[in-house]
Amino acid sequence: MENKLDSVVTSVINQFIERSKKGKAKYGVDLDRKDLSLLEWIEHAKQEHMDAILYLEKIKQMFIDEQERKIY
């Protein structure tokens, strides 16, 4: 039986690979690094999630603005 991934999963996998390559090139390290403590890893994750929330809020506001323009 063939285990073919759907196009969305394939796209995300490819994006992860490219992001990893760019991060390694930009910062000279990858997630196999050993120089961060558990708390530092948690802080990195927290900061990334805070950014994601900001992006989601911006997208939400843009969507609401677009919907309001359609109504009026």
Buried (B, 14 or more C-beta within 10 A) or exposed (E): EEEEEEEEEEEEEEEEEEEEEEEEEEEEEEEEEEEEEEEEEEEEEEEEEEEEEEEEEEEEEEEEEEEEEEEE
